[in-house]
Amino acid sequence: MEPALHPDVEALARLLGRWSGEGEGHYPTIEPFAYREEISFGHVGKPFLAYRQATVRVDTGMPAHAEMGYLRGTGPGRVELVMAHPTGVAEVAEGTVDATPDGLTLRLRSTSVTGTPTAKDVRSIERSLTVEGDTLHYDLSMAAVGQPHQHHLHAELHRLDEAS
Amino acid sequence: MEPALHPDVEALARLLGRWSGEGEGHYPTIEPFAYREEISFGHVGKPFLAYRQATVRVDTGMPAHAEMGYLRGTGPGRVELVMAHPTGVAEVAEGTVDATPDGLTLRLRSTSVTGTPTAKDVRSIERSLTVEGDTLHYDLSMAAVGQPHQHHLHAELHRLDEAS
């Protein structure tokens, strides 16, 4: 039986389900690139959503980035993020969730970015994510590999199915 | 098409697939408890395994803990872990992988445990995990909620299917 959504994550309900789309990345240290992406948000009736994401390069079809973690509802308009990256990076962030006429906007800023000894050098990450109807788009900026904090990713995805 | 396993995680190949079993937890601040658990390890041809885990309480059948993250192969006998917990905790660990006659043993010790402002207070985590044939067992110890580092979890799981 499907558990009821926990009240602390009701404001995030429009994220639930699977999303598919495309994005573009750029950074001073790499060539610009395009990617296809799939994202899912699920819940088990507790005050968090489980998030998973994976991308493949448009040019090669090969797996590119992936990440997974949890969004925590922590009070009216507040949200926290805990994310594991296969690059060896652990991202902890907090921010806001705002209702929009037919969706929501999350704004998250890292409070700590830690890593394994061989991890990619990432210092800060900021994310904004908006759902409007059945469209999800996000931007991600970061300070990494000695570069100042700057825009890195933009993507737009569309809903594949309803909340699961 | 199934990608080939990356050479850097070949030593972890026996983890791949799905595992199911039961475990027991104890800690000075809580009543002892028993749980059912499912674990999966997957790969996409890159030098890491993706790990997911979820437990339900034996007494109530309700979702208990969950966690997900990545194991990184970083050199002969070396492994790193990056893990997100829905309790708001991000765990970064490193350790060793040792081949056994028909399996392997991982020993991991946290190098950083960070958290969101409302996270559970966890200071250190140590994990040992052994695969022997189609059996996986692990122990986890931690320092949390003001208590000294001590044993917390033991579980034994059995293989549900082959590597996927």
Contacts between the chains, C-beta under 8 A, distances in Angstrom:
chain1	res1	chain2	res2	distance
A	3	B	63	7.8
A	44	B	54	7.6
A	44	B	63	4.3
A	44	B	66	7.3
A	45	B	62	8.0
A	45	B	63	6.6
A	46	B	63	6.2
A	46	B	86	6.9
A	48	B	86	4.4
A	50	B	66	7.0
A	50	B	68	7.3
A	50	B	86	7.2
A	52	B	68	7.7
A	54	B	44	7.6
A	62	B	45	7.9
A	63	B	3	7.8
A	63	B	44	4.3
A	63	B	45	6.6
A	63	B	46	6.2
A	66	B	44	7.3
A	66	B	50	7.0
A	68	B	50	7.3
A	68	B	52	7.8
A	68	B	68	5.1
A	68	B	69	7.3
A	68	B	84	6.6
A	69	B	68	7.3
A	69	B	84	3.8
A	70	B	84	5.8
A	70	B	85	7.4
A	70	B	86	4.2
A	70	B	88	8.0
A	72	B	86	6.9
A	72	B	88	5.9
A	72	B	116	6.5
A	72	B	118	7.2
A	74	B	116	7.5
A	74	B	117	7.7
A	74	B	118	5.0
A	80	B	88	6.0
A	80	B	116	3.9
A	80	B	117	7.1
A	80	B	118	6.6
A	80	B	119	7.8
A	81	B	116	7.6
A	82	B	84	4.4
A	82	B	85	6.5
A	82	B	86	7.4
A	82	B	88	5.8
A	82	B	89	6.8
A	82	B	90	5.2
A	82	B	115	7.8
A	82	B	116	6.4
A	82	B	119	7.8
A	83	B	84	5.7
A	83	B	90	7.6
A	84	B	68	6.7
A	84	B	69	3.8
A	84	B	70	5.7
A	84	B	82	4.4
A	84	B	83	5.7
A	84	B	84	4.3
A	84	B	90	7.2
A	85	B	70	7.4
A	85	B	82	6.5
A	86	B	46	6.9
A	86	B	48	4.4
A	86	B	50	7.2
A	86	B	70	4.3
A	86	B	72	6.9
A	86	B	82	7.4
A	88	B	70	8.0
A	88	B	72	5.8
A	88	B	80	6.0
A	88	B	82	5.8
A	88	B	92	7.7
A	89	B	82	6.8
A	90	B	82	5.2
A	90	B	83	7.6
A	90	B	84	7.2
A	90	B	90	3.8
A	90	B	91	7.2
A	90	B	92	5.1
A	90	B	112	7.5
A	90	B	114	6.6
A	91	B	90	7.1
A	92	B	88	7.7
A	92	B	90	5.1
A	92	B	114	5.1
A	92	B	115	6.5
A	92	B	116	5.6
A	92	B	119	8.0
A	93	B	116	7.7
A	94	B	116	5.9
A	94	B	117	6.2
A	111	B	116	7.2
A	111	B	117	7.4
A	112	B	90	7.5
A	112	B	114	4.5
A	114	B	90	6.6
A	114	B	92	5.1
A	114	B	112	4.5
A	114	B	114	5.4
A	115	B	82	7.8
A	115	B	92	6.5
A	116	B	72	6.5
A	116	B	74	7.6
A	116	B	80	3.9
A	116	B	81	7.6
A	116	B	82	6.4
A	116	B	92	5.6
A	116	B	93	7.7
A	116	B	94	5.9
A	116	B	111	7.1
A	117	B	74	7.8
A	117	B	80	7.2
A	117	B	94	6.2
A	117	B	111	7.4
A	118	B	72	7.2
A	118	B	74	5.0
A	118	B	80	6.6
A	119	B	80	7.8
A	119	B	82	7.7
A	119	B	92	8.0
